[in-house]
Amino acid sequence: MANSSPLRIDVLTLFPEMFPGVLGSSILKRAAEPITHPADLTNVREPVVSYHVTNLRDYADNKHQKVDQPSFGGGPGMVIQCQPVWDAVQAVEAMDPRPTTRILLTPQGEPLTQPIVEQLAELPRLLMIAGHYEGIDERVIQKLAPIREISVGDYVLSGGELPAMTLIDAVVRLLPGTLGHQDSAHHDSFSPGSQRLLDHPHYTRPRTWEGIDAPEVLLSGDHAKIEAWRKEEARKRTEERRPDLLGDDPTA
Ligand code: SAM
């Protein structure tokens, strides 16, 4: 069994009920369990992650558990207040002595990339704060510095819950011991093993489907040739779809 302690991930949210389905399925579920695969109960290791989802309303200072108020200056939409966010962060951080990296999910943050995910996967604790409505009172964000503000893309979602789950999935699949074949993450698109290009196309049985053959080279058993083919396909695909990743795109 490995003896390093599992990554602890906390999420502060107004909608904790959104999380169990995602955190309780597939790879994210398995990573939090001591068994590496349900079919092999003898294959035991420490869980590589633990999830702790906290309802911000539990830290409301009023009996109605209200945590939002209208925006100063008017306009539509509510704003999450400072006090419940601040109190929840203090309480949750006190639950484990290891240093926490605070993350606010916001469309105004740095765009999430694979290198950021790789950095976060090296840390002992992550605390993710999911906003909702118009967002969170700016003063508590200031007071929580240093805090990393991360966006999952240039579009706006109703809340930070899906972005938090996206980030959790991206991080947890990189933790040693999560994936059966560690190499598969290393060679994915944007990853070091693919030179941060797009992945090559993949094929499986049957050999011919709807009259379309899988590339012959993949069935040749010649590993050097297969490797060369995959490298070339990855390069072509990246050139067509994401020339910016090749670093020589004049429009990037
Ligand atoms: N008024 C905010 C703005 O225009 O920047 C948008 C608020 S959004 C409706 C509510 C919450 O969803 C945000 O506080 C944030 O937590 C989350 N959110 C929405 N889009 C996101 C994105 N692209 N990346 C990360 N979080 C996002």
Residues whose N, C-alpha, C, O or C-beta is under 5 A from the ligand:
A	BS01	SAM	L105 T106 P107 I129 A130 G131 H132 Y133 E134 G135 I136 I150 S151 V152 G153 Y155 V156 L157 S158 G159 G160 P163
